[in-house]
Amino acid sequence: MSQATGLLKPALNAIAEDIDHSFDLLLPLPGDPRNRLVEAMRYATMGGGKRIRPLLVTATAAMFGVSREAAVRVGTAIEAIHVYSLIHDDLPCMDNDGTRHGKPTVHVAFDDAAAVLAGDALHDFAFELLSDPATSGDPFVRIELIRTLAMASGMNGMCGGQMMDIVAETESFDLPTVTRLQQLKTGALLAASVEMGAILGHVPIEGRTHLRGYARDIGLAFQIADDLLDLEGDEETAGKALRKDEAQGKQTFLSLLGPDRAREQARRLVEQAVDLLQSYGPEADLLRELARFIVERNH
Amino acid sequence: MSQATGLLKPALNAIAEDIDHSFDLLLPLPGDPRNRLVEAMRYATMGGGKRIRPLLVTATAAMFGVSREAAVRVGTAIEAIHVYSLIHDDLPCMDNDGTRHGKPTVHVAFDDAAAVLAGDALHDFAFELLSDPATSGDPFVRIELIRTLAMASGMNGMCGGQMMDIVAETESFDLPTVTRLQQLKTGALLAASVEMGAILGHVPIEGRTHLRGYARDIGLAFQIADDLLDLEGDEETAGKALRKDEAQGKQTFLSLLGPDRAREQARRLVEQAVDLLQSYGPEADLLRELARFIVERNH
């Protein structure tokens, strides 16, 4: 295994810039009464967020010689889904969060109706972008990208996980159920990011097994790290309210395992994820660094 | 022009049954904590609604020899988008409606969070369904279906129209702006229904001009009829609260034209729509009847 260092920071900076630029370009103000909708979409999508999902797409796509432009478009679509889910999740009737990425959430900066609609419109925007021939000239690739994203986002993916998360407030879940919850709520979209990078690279489904395993493992590690940050992190660095799970008495990896075993489990998952990349050379170094960053980050 | 009679009623009954059956089959309860999400999706999609959009798909698709099974699947996807938009539109932060199709709205029967998530999951469900090879074996057809639906639903379609509708509560719109609002808010999805029926039938884009014109005209006629029903209709027959536009002082076709000119305009649009079908024979009779039904319906 190569000892990659220093690839991640410039990659995170570059993807943040590219994704901001992409949303700026693809979401022009229409200059009519829809302006308020597009303003809310721009407010939510630009200038914040770690852009982990787009980075997973571009890092994976680059391993298979895909143009950065195509990978950034696909990353923009996945980020649109991620951002729409945050907008809806922050609503007063959901998590009722007032701050996100260090600024007021969409329903605070605009209003609840604008937040519902901006989320819905970003949801469509993702599929509009993926169905565009400019994303890939190959309709088989486009359809597979769309199918992968739709399945990762809906009732058998992210939305299903969010409902489980709501049920977790009143029912006591065991470790396998919490694992399933997290695999759906955040793992599915992270896994889709890696998979869609590989789809862009024309990697056949049987060639994606290890990459999917990598994504599954870092997805769980990511969630455990999030739980630990929620317990031990700093609200200002996080840019959002913390320690809500504990206040709600919700079962998490942390409450079920305790901080020491949780931290150990996250480390083990990251090593396992890195091991799954052993058939790749230095072209997978960025994915390796990213896996380690997930448990070492402070926000 | 042929004098079709009696095709519509059995067609409406058949599509209502087929769409209910389709949602029943495609939305099985998962038997885990996601049950509540899928229960809300089933509650919202089954046993209500006129199913105008699926009927537009099946009626158009049948003109070009498409199997009913494929047309019903596409109709189910469009209806999922329509239903998700109703669920979100009925939320307290949007129109705050407590009754829909004569029963409590989703946020009343479940809660606001379940309504947001059920809408989001139905939104994905539509694209999942369209991307499935079972919908069409031809990836070019699937990708064109997806692109047409995404563009009709998002910021340049339904969501954009909904934001204009919110702005209309506080700004005074003129007739061209109200027309644009309605073309986006309801017209885009009705037009997409006809267009997607033609796409299933492999009708090339230049062969769809008259069908799109038909859909555009009946879309506006549909909205004028809705405005008239809102003014003159019976709440019990409608299954929802009426006379809200007037109470909000919102500009509509009706407020701008008055009831007599509005009714005349709706009739003219329907005749224009029927004229656009003149190159078709009896195979277009159902679309002709449907156009007339739109201005004559009482709910």
Interface residues (C-beta under 8 A of the other chain):
Chain A: L27 P30 D32 P33 R34 R36 L37 V38 M41 Y84 S85 H88 L91 P92 C93 M94 D111 D112 A113 A114 V116 L117 G119 D120 A121 H123 D124 F125 F127 E128 S131 D132 P139 F140 R142 I143 I146 R147 L149 A150 M151 S153 G154 M155 N156 G157 C159 G160 Q162 M163 M164 I166 V167 A168 E171 F173 T177 R180 L181
Chain B: L27 P30 D32 P33 R34 R36 L37 V38 M41 Y84 S85 H88 L91 P92 C93 M94 D111 D112 A113 A114 V116 L117 G119 D120 A121 H123 D124 F125 F127 E128 S131 D132 P139 F140 R142 I143 I146 R147 L149 A150 M151 S153 G154 M155 N156 G157 C159 G160 Q162 M163 M164 I166 V167 A168 E171 F173 T177 R180 L181
